[in-house]
Amino acid sequence: MFDRLSDTNRRAFFEGVRTFSPAVLATLSWGLVTGIAMTKSVLTVPQALGMTVMVYAGSSQLAVLPLFAAKLPLWTILLTAGMVNLRFVIFSAGLAPHFAYLPLKRRLMLGYFNGDIVYLMFSKRNFATGWQPGKEAFFWGLVACSWGSWQISSVLGILLASLIPDNWGLELAGTLALLPLIVSAIATRSTFAAVAVASVVALLSFDLPYRLGLPLAVFAALIAGTLADLIAARARPKAPETPQAPKAPKADPTRTVR
């Protein structure tokens, strides 16, 4: 996976770990909140531990807990989880040009470990598509830090849920910890347009069933960002054409030089 642990891949891997390190606090907060919520719902400790490893998607895990408590049909729970996780289809489409050369088994593994913050930080590096030395290792550095911090905090939340009061406000702390990451990602006008439109759509669709507001906000963000890029490209002034030097007249082969 690391091309026999070459120096380039080792440096890229640890660069990925350093890149993700500012997001560890936010990940720990959300993992702890999710672990506590699972244990304090209808799930047993083994079920919660299995869910955090197999599902590895905090938003969908939190979304289906009330459905488990209400004893709704399984298809309703699966539909809700699928709707919440539709954004990962978009993330996978964004990663596809970078890792299309890999075998299917490894691409499926990348898809499991991919996440919101991982995809955001990977995209900010503006890698060229196709194979590039150290690119996959950088992704695995992000993943190692993200998956490890999530699982550690989630398992701690599951095991220590009975010792943590409900009024600690950990969910608010996780949200506040994520805000600096979102703000730091707004580097262009198209990104700002995507965030603004997604925020409005998410608020307006907050009461929709099956958490449909989340995929709607993601699709709205994609459309807004694309339109902003198109408008900016059309408004950009074209570079003036440089005048071409006059061509020298061709010599007449029939003319005799005296």
N, C-alpha and C positions, 0 to 999 in steps of 0.2 A: 504493500500500500504506500510505502514511502520510498519506492525505488531503492531498496536495500539501504535505507537510512543514509542517503547522501547528505553532504554538508548543506546543500541548498534546501533540501526538504526539512532538515532539522531546524535550520534558521527560520524557515517559513512557518513551521509548526509552532515554535515558541513566539513568533511574531503574532500568530493568530491568538495564542493564549493571552499575550499582552494587550492585544486589541480588544478582546472581550472583557478584560478584567474590570473596567469601569462599570460594566453592567452586572457584575456579580451580586452587588447589594440588592438590586431590583429583582434578580432571579431568585435569590434566597428568600426575599419577602414573599413573592408570589408562590414559591414552592411550599413555604411554611403555611401560608394561608390555605392552599389547596389541600395539603395533608391534614390540617386540622378540620377543614370542612368535610372531607371524606369520612374521617373517623367519627365525627359528631352527627353524621347522617345515618342512614340505615345500613351502611356497609360495615362489615366486620374488618378487623385489622388485616387478615390475609387478603381479603378482597380489595381493600384499599391499596395494599402493597402491590398486588398484581396489576391494578389499574394504573398506578403511577408509572410502572415500568412498561407495560404493554401499550397504553394509550399515549402517554407522554405529550399531552396537550391540555394545559391548564384550563383554558377557556371552555373547552368542550366537557372536561371533567366537572367543572363547576356547574355547567349548564344542565347536565343530566341528573345531578343529585336530587333536585326537587321532583323530577319525574320518577326516579326510583322510590322516593318517599311517598308519592301519590299512587304508586303501583300501576302506572300506565302501561299499555302494551309495549312489547319489546320493539316493534317497528317504529313506534313514536320516539322512543329513546334513540334508536339508531338514526332516524331521520334528523332529529335535533342535532346530534353529534356531527352528522355529515354536513348539515347546513353551516354550523359554526366553523367547521374545518375546511370549507370550500376555499378559503384564502390560500391554503397550502397547495392547491392545484395551480394557482397563479405563481406562487413561489417556485414550484417545480418547473413551470414553463420558463421562468426566468433563469433557472440553473441549467436547463437542458442544453443550450448552446455551449456551455462551458465544459460539460462532462458527457457529451453524447458519444465520445469515443470509448468510454468505459463499458465493460460488460454489464448485462442487465442486473446481475446479482449485486454488484457494487453500487449501481445507480439506485436500486431499491433501498440499499443501506443508507445512502446519502439522503434519500427522501425521508426515511424514518428520523434521522438525527437533525434534519433541517427544522428551523423554527423562525419566529418573527425577527428576533434580534440577530440571530446568526445570518439570516438572509439580508437584513439591513446592512450589517457591517461588511459582509462579503461584497454586496453591491457597491458600497462606497469606495472600494478599492479600484473599481473600473478596470478589471482584468480584461484582456483581450479574449475573445471566444476561442474555443479549441484548446489543444494541449499547450501548457505553459509550465516551465519548471517551477516547482514550489507552490503552484496554485491549489492543488488538491490538499497538500500538506497544510497550507494556511487554513483551508476550510476545516480540516480535522482539528487544528488547534482551537478554532472557535468552538467546535462541537464538544471537544473534551472539557473545556471550561464551562460551557453552557449546560451540557447534560449532567456533568458531575455535580455542579452546584445545585441544579434543580433536584436531582435525585436525593442528595444528602439532606437538603432542607425539607423536601416532601416527606421523606422517611422519618425525620425528626418530628415533623408536625403530626404524622400518624401515630407515632409511639408516645409522644408527650402531650397529646391533645387534652387529656384529662387534667393536666397541670397548668394549662394556659387559659386564663379567663376569657370569656367571650367579648368583654368590653375593652380589649386592648387596642382595637382599631387597626389590626394588622393589614386588613385589605386596603384601607386608606393609605397606609405607609407604603405598600407595594405600588399603588397607583402614583403616589408622589415620587417614588424612586424611579419610575419609568418615564416621567415627564421630561427630565433633562435629556434622556436618550432620544426622545421624539423631537425635541426642539433642536438638538445638535444635528439631526438628519436633514433639517430644512436648509439646504444649501443653494437651491435654485428656485426660480419663479414657478417652474412646473411642480416642484415638490411642495411649495407653499400652497399652490392652488389645489393639489391633491389632498393635503392635510385639511385645508379649510372646508372643501366640499365634503370630505369624508366625515368631518366632525358634525356638520349640519345634518347630513343624511342619517348618521348614527343617532342623533338626538331626536329627529323627527320619526324615526322608525323604531324607537326604543321599545314600544309596547307591542310590536309584532310578535306573533307566536313563533316557536322553534328558533328563536334568536336570529330571525331573518335579517334583522338590522345590520348585523356584522358583515355578511357577504354583500349586502346591498351597498354598504359604505365602501367596501373594498373595490367593487366594480365602479362605483361613482368616482373614487379616487383615480383609478386607471384612466377613465374617460377624461376627467378634468386635467390630469397630467399630460395626456396625449394631446388634447386640444391646446393646452398652454404651449407645448413645444411647437405645434404647427403654427400657432399665431406668432410666436417669437421668430420662427424661421421665415415667415412671410414678411414680417416687419423689419427684418435685418436688411440693411442696404447692401446692394450688390457691389462688389468691387469693380471699379472702373476698368474697362478694357485698355490695355496698353497698346498704343498705336504701333503697327508693324512698320519696320523700315522698308522703304521702297526697294523692290528687287532690281538688281542690276540687269541691264538688257543683255539678252543672249547674243553671243557672237554669231555672225552670219558665216556659215562654213563655206559659202560660195564666194566670199569676198577675199581678194588676194591682198596680202600684206606686202607693201613695197618698201 
